[in-house]
């Protein structure tokens, strides 16, 4: 399942030894002859629970090998919702361990091992592997030298607190759809101003909730009033 981590940008980062990714199968650490790692819950109920013993022993072996405890992340629907700020936070760490469940849930004692409980959103997957890969990808691309241009991560949606502004490439005129003139003007100050305004516009239109905590300038407020007026005009038409 983790093959995608060896491809594209992450694959190149691995080749350059900018990071190491090690996959530990906790089934290798079970003490049961049948190699079971799950069992029925006490008190009854549907599904199977991931047992504590394989996870405790697998994590101990992983940390001993890495000579570091680092951050231990449990993939769980009840966890804190993963976002760009958390990715930036994790990118500062030297060692991360992701615990991926694949059953009805976890033996509650497993939570005593973790530093963070994270979730992709308000839905349930069949296992934590996909969630872990998403979090790893979002985190690794923030590491130094992983992206060809360091500004790419800095201007991404959510990194600035706003959604990313619209972008264009050649040709300047495609089927009558033209690139905004300001982007071909060579005036870097005007371009920066346009990009910020359009990032603000896109955020206002698609994710206005992000503006609740965004530090708006006086100019930002004027633009927001402009966007609101445009929206009202369109509605009236």
Protein Blocks (a to p, Z undefined) as FASTA:
>chain_A
ZZmmmgcjllmmmmnopaccddddfklmpcbfnlpabdcdehiaedjdddfklmmmmmmm
mmmmnopgbjaddddfkbccddfklmmmmmmpmbdcddddfbfbdcfklmmmpmbdcdfb
jcddfbfklmmmmmmmmmmmmpghkamblklmmmgghklopacdddddddfbeghiacdf
klmnopaklmmmmmmmmmmmmmmmmmmmlmmmpccdfklmmmmmmmmmmmmmmmmZZ
